[in-house]
Amino acid sequence: MPCGESPADRYHILIWTIHRKREFEEKMDTMGIISVIMGLVLLAIGGLAIWIFLPEAIIAVKGLIGIVVVLGGLLVLIFGLLIVND
């Protein structure tokens, strides 16, 4: 056996690895629960902010829609110019 490893050493390494994997999975479960709770809190705060600033939120959405339409028009214009030049 290389480096003097015995079957007992391999067994201990295997047990240690399994134990570390379980610890990691438990930490990940805890982090998942914390992430869900924080997501719900942020969702509630965001919803409250939109409710309080509803007129400003509507104006912002209208502005974003306008920006998307302008970019779409620019895209169609460039596409048309490329077709005409060919």
N, C-alpha and C positions, 0 to 999 in steps of 0.2 A: 504494500500500500504506500502511495506517495506521501512523503513528509510525515510519516508516522501516524497517519489517521487510522483510527480504529473504528469498527462499526458503532461503538458506543459514542465516539465523537460525532460521527455523522448523525446519529440519532438525536443527540443533544442540539446539534445545529438545526436539524429539521424541526424539533419542538420549539426552539427559540424563534425560528422563522415563522411558524404558524402563530405563535403568541404575538409577535410583532405585527403580523397581518391583521389579527383580530383587533389589536389596539388601534391600528390605522383605520380600520372600518368603523370602529366605534367613534373615533374622532370625526370621521367624515359624516356619519349619521348626525352627530351633534352640530356640525357646521351646516348641514342641510336644513335642520330644524331652525337654526338661528337665521339662515338666509330666508327661509319662508316667512318667519315672523317679521324680519326687517322689510321684506318685500311688501307684506300686508300693511305695515306701518307707513311706508313711503307711498303706497297706493292711496291710503286714507288721507294723508297729508296733501298729496297732489290733487285728489278729488275735492278736498276742502278749499284748496287754493283756487282751483278752477271755479268752484261755486261762488267764492267771494269775489273773484275778479272776472266774472262771466262776460261782461261787455268787452273787456280788454282781450280775453281769450278768443272771443268771436272775431274781433278785429285782427288778431294775430293769425287765426286760421284763414281768414279771407286774404290776408297778405301773403301767406304761404301758398294758397291756391293761385293767387295772381302771379307769384314768382314761377310756379310750375308751368302755368300757361305761357308766360313769356319765354321760358326756356324751351318749351315744346315748339312754340312758333319759330324761335331761332333755329332749332334743329330742322324743322321742315324747310325753312328758308335756305339753309346751307345745303340740305339734300337736294332741293330744287335747283340751286345754282350749279351743283356738281353734275346734275343730269343735263342741264342746258349746255354746259361747257363741253360735254362729251358729244 
